[in-house]
Amino acid sequence: MPDLDETHDPGRKSWVASANAADSDFPIQNLPFGVFSRDTGTPRVCVAIGDQVLDLTFLEELGILTPAGSDRVFHTGTLNPFMALGPEKWTAARRGIARLLDADTPLLRDDARLCEVALVSQADVRMHLPFTVAGYTDFYASREHATNVGSMFRAPDNALLPNWLHIPIGYNGRASTVVVSGTDIRRPLGQLKGPQDDAPHLGPSAKLDFELELGAVVGQPSAMGQPITTAQAEQMMFGYVLLNDWSARDIQVWEYQPLGPFGSKAFGTTISPWIVTRDALAPFRVPTPERVKQLLPYLDEATPGNIDLQLEVDLRPDGAEPVTIAQTNAKYLYYSAAQQLTHHALTGCAMQVGDLLGSGTISGPDPESRGSLLELSWNGRDPVRVGDRTRTFLQDGDSVILRGWCEGEYRIGFGTCEGTILPATRMPSDP
């Protein structure tokens, strides 16, 4: 876990006034990294500060910010080159950016011409995928979620399979369909087979769902054939994003045996545009829940591995106001991101800069804290009230908005992670 330093000082203020508001997601103690563009311009690296973005590509060009010395790392429109520098450089850059934005630092504060270029309103920019996703793995790390699903499809006394309490379960997803917040999601086609059907048929998913997750962004690689410790895994983590791993439940139930999810999860995964750094989250680290079964020693953690991160899901039906339908917390995750990464590399799987690890759906102990419609509606049995409407699964035109924030002496927010469902595409005709 990173040490606390001056960047975590709750009394520190910025000359960017909006960053000092009590309800701002992006105070000077946060400084999450992202990639933006103005109009149709080239994507550029930035941090969020209040309701503004600070253009790091511009500051690097001027020599004001030089995380790699004479080399440039903010010029490619992706954070991968910066992440490749490693944790010492990440921390040093964060300190340098905080000094530039500090209320007592005049360099940018008192130069109107410089500020006019370096600082841009978030309302006037387009956000992009913040990093090039090298690989994507989705885990199943919430005990409450796994118990709910197991109870639903097996029985409460057989909800967790024998391996679940010993091993972080996961599957390899598709990096090619990881998209940034605001990207529409097309309802997938697939093979469907009901319990009374003699044979499957082709059609659009009727049980389209969201999954409320936390995504861990790997910023340092590991070598093929070389396991890592949880302490090393923690050092490899650059930061975290909100993640919605959209799921076609009816396609999944027909395809998942014996090898697990395939097309039912590969059609779209949405992440928030801001990567909140491991450094920024240091004051909000908490231990994982008490173990039901003792884990093998390679999964032991010397420092708290979870994050006290409040999460909520809003659902906005087409043409209606959004309604909060779920509230939970990432602290409930049974396996931390470091444990997930450590297990991922255990067999010698090489990890890369830009790998993305999804936590799996995050659910809590109460019915209102379930992180998917599958659980909230109990597979369609109990419709969920959304204003003057109800939902069992997502309909075309529905938008799902994820939010997350840590709350203490100041607020560390993640912004939003949003996607809207479009109707399914017709199958192409034969030539």
N, C-alpha and C positions, 0 to 999 in steps of 0.2 A: 504494500500500500504506500503511495507517495507520502512524503513528509509534508506537513503543513508549513507554509512560509508566508511572506508578505502578501502574496496573491490571494490568500484566504482571509485577510483581515476584514472583519465585518464592518469596520468603520471607514474603510476606504471608499472614496467617491470618485466619480469621473466628471470631466468637464462636458461630457455628452449628457445633458440634463435628463433625458428620458431613461437613461440607465439607472438613475437613482430612485426611480419610482418603486415603491414597496412591492407592487405587483408585476414588475418587469421580469420576464423570463431570462433576460440577458443583462444582468448587472456586470460591473467590472470584475467581479469574482468568478464569472462564468467563462466568457470569451470562447464560445464554441466555433469550430472551423466549418466552413462551407465553401461552395463554388457558385458564383453568380455571373450574370451578364446584364448589360444595359441594352435594351432593345434587341437588335440582332448582332450585338458585338461578341467578341471572343470571350469565352468563359475565363473567369479570374478567381483566384483564391482570396478568401476574406474571413473575417471573424464578425460575429454579431455583437453589437454593443447598443443596448437600448432598442430603439426602433430604427437603427441605422446599421449599415455594414461598413466595415473598414477594409479598404482595398489593399491587401497585402502584396499583391503583384505589383502595384504601383509603388508602394513603399520600398520593395526590394529593388525595383528598377532605379530608384533614386539613391539607393545605398543607405537608407534610413534603417531598414531592417534586413539583416544579413545572417540568417540562421545557418547557412552553409558556407560562410566566408565569401570567397570570390565566386563560388558556384551559385547558380540560380536553381531554386526548387519550386517557386511559385508561378512559373511561366507556362506550364503545360495544361492548365485547366483541370487539374486533378490533384488530390492531396498525396498520392502515392510517393512521389519523390521526397516530399517533406517527411512522411511517415518513415521512410527508409533510413533517415538520419539517426533514429533511435531515441530512447527516452530522455537522455541527458539534453539533447538538442531540443526536444519537445518542451521540456521544462524551461530551458533558457529562453526559447522564443516566447513562451507564455509570459514569462517575467518581463521581457522586453516590450511586448505589446501592452501589458498592463501599465508599465511606466509611461508609455506614449499617451495613454488614455487617462492617466491619473489627473485629478483636478489641479495638482500643483505643477504639472509639466507643461511649459508654454510652447514647445516646438510646433505641435499641430494646433493647439488651442488658440494661439495668437496669430496664426497665419491663415487668413481667410482664403487666399488663393489656393494654398495647399489643401485646406479642408474641403474646398469645393470639389476637388477631384478625388481626394482620398476617402471622403465620407459620403455615402449615398443612402437615401431613404430605402428601407426594405420594401416600401410600397411601390417603388419605381424600378425594381429589379426582378429578374427571372432567376430562380434558383435551379441548379442542376444537380445531378448525382454527384455527391462530393468526392467520391473516390472510384477508381476502376476496380470493380469487384473481381478478384482473382478466382474465388471459389465460394460456394455458399453451402453451409450445412445447417440443417434445422434440428434442434434437439427437442426433447420431451421432458423438460426439467421441473415442471410443476406437479407436485404430488397431488394437489387438490384436483387439477385438471385431469391427470391420468386416472385418478380414482373415479371421478365423475364419468369419464368416457368408458372405463372398464365396467362400472356398475350398469351403465346404460346398455352395453352390448354383450356383457357376460352375466355377471351377478355381483352384488356388493361383496360377497365373501370371496370372490375371485377377481376383484377389480384390478389389482396390481399383479402382473406376471412375476414369476420368481426372481427374475434378474433385475427388476426395476429399482429396488432398494439398494442395489450393489453397484450399479453401472449407469452412467449418463447415456441414455438411449438417444440415438440420432439417425438421420439419413441424409444422404447427399442430395441437395436441391440443384436448381439451375441458376447460375450467375447471370445468364443471358436475359432473364426476365425480371431482374431486380431493377426497380424504377424509383424515381424520386417522387415525393409527395406532390399531388396535383395531377399526376398522370392518370387518365381514365383506364379502367380495367374492363376488358371485353369478357362477357359471360362465356365460359368455355363450353365447347362441344365434347362429347365423350360417349363411351359405351355405358349404357344404363341397364340394370337388370333388377327388377323388384323381386321380393321373396316368392311371389306367386307366378312369376314369368318363367316360361320354358326356355327362353333364349334371350340374349341381350338385344337391345336396339340402339340406334344412333340418335342422339338428341342433345339439346342444351341442358346443362345442369339446372335442376329445379331446387336443389338444396345448397345454394351458394352461400358461403359464410366468410366472416372475418376471423382473424386470430390475433389477439392482443399480445405482442411480444416485445422483448428487448433484444436489440441486435448488438453484438460485440464486434468491434472492428479491429482486426489483427494488424499491428503496425510493424512487426518484426518477424522474420522468417525463422524456421527451424530446419535442420538438415534431415534429409531422407535417411531413415535407419536409426535416428537419434531420438529417444524419448526425452521429455522435459519434465521438470518439477512444477508444482503449482506456483512456487515463487517465481520461476522463470516465465511461466505462462502469464502471470500478473504483469511482469515487466514488458511482455510482448504486446499487451493491450494498449492501443492508442486511445480508444474512447468508445462511446455507445450512441446508438440511434434508436428511436422508436421504430418498430417493425410490424407490419401487417402481412402475414403470410396467408393470403386469400386461399380458401379451400372449397373444393367441390365435393361435398360429403357423399352425394349419391354416386358420383364417379368413383370416389375412393373406396366405398364399401364393396364394389365389384372387383376392383383391380388390386387391392392391397395385399392379398394373400397369394403367394407366400413371401414376396420380397418387399412389401411395404408400399408407401405412396409413390405414384409416378406422375401421370398426367394431371391428376386431381390437385396437385400442388405446384406444378411446373409452369402454369400459365401466367403467374404474376405474384410478385412480392414487392410491397411498397415500403420505403424507408423515409424517415424524416430528413430534411436537407441539412440539418446541423449535427455535427459530431461533437457531443459533449465529452470533453477529455477526461481521462482517468484522474488527472491532477485536480480538475475542478470538482470532482465527485468525492475526493478524499474525506471531507468532513462528514459524509453521509454513509460511510461504510458500516455495515452491520453483519453479524455472523449469520451463517445459514441456519435453518431450523435444526432442532435437536434430531440426532440420527435415530431412526427406528432400528436399523441394523448397523453394526460397526463397518465402516468402509475399509477397503484395503489401504495400507499406509501411503501408497503413491497419490491418493486423493486427499490426504490431510492438508489443511491450510494453517499456516502459522499466524495469519492476520485475517480479519473479517473480509469475506469475499463477496457478500451481497450488498445491495444498495437500497437504502430506505427511499424508494422512489414511488411517489403516488401516481397512479395511472387512472385514466378514465376514457370511456368510449362514448362518443356522441353518434347518433344515427339521424341523418337528415333525409326523410323521404322527399322524392321529387316535388318541388314547389312548396315545401313546408319548412317549419323552423326545426333546427336540430334539437334532439332530446338526449340527455345523458341516460344511457341504459346500463352501464356497468362502471364500477369503481373498485380498484384493487391496488396492490402494492407489489413491487418487484422483490421485496424482502421475503416473500413467501416461497421463492424458488428454492427447491430442495438441493439443486446443484448450481454452484456459482459458475460464472463465465470462465474463470480460471480452471475450475475442475473440468468443465466441458472441453476446454482447449487441451488440457493435460491428457485427458483420455483420448482425444482425437489423435494426438501425436504418439500415443503409447506404443502402437505397433510399428512405429517408424514412418508414419505418414508425414510427408514434408508439408509444413505450413508456409504460406506465402504472405508477403506484404499485400494487404487488400483483401484477405480472406474475411468472410462475414459469417458469424455464428448467431443463429436465431435461438432464443431461449426455449421456443415452444410456447404455446398458449399459457399466459399467466393468470391463474385463478386463485381466489382466496377461499376462506372457510365459509363465507356466507353466500346465499343465493344471488345477491346483488353484486358479488365480486367475481362472477364467472366471466371469463375472458373470451367467450365465443357465443354465437347464437345457438349452436348445437347444445350447449349447456344451459344457457338462459331459457330456451324454449323446451329443453329436455327432448331434443330430436323432434320438435314440432308438436309435442303433446300439449304444451302450455304456452300459448301465444304471448309475445312480449308487447306491452303497451308502449306505443310511440306516439305521444300526443293523442289525437283522435283516431289513430290507426293502430293496427297490430302487425307484428311480423313474427314469423317462425324462421324464415330465412330471407336473404336479401332479394329485393325485386329490382328490375331495371330502373335506373334513375336514382336509386338510393346512394347516398354518400355516407361513408364511414370516416369519422375524424378521431384519431387517437391524440391524447395529450398526456404529458408527463412532467413532473416537477419534484424537486427536493425542497423541503421547507425547514429552515432553522433560523439562525440569526439573519439569514438572507435567503433568497429564492434562487435555485438553479433550475431553469426550465429547459425543455427540449423543443419548444414550439409545437407544431402540429404535424401529423402524418395523415394525409387525406387521399382518398380515392373515390371515384364515382363509377357505378356499374353501368356499362353500355350493353345493349342487346347482343345476343350471340350472332356471329357471322354465319351465313349460309355456306354449306360445303361447295367448293368450286365444281363446276360442271366438267365432265370429261371433254377433252379436246376433240 
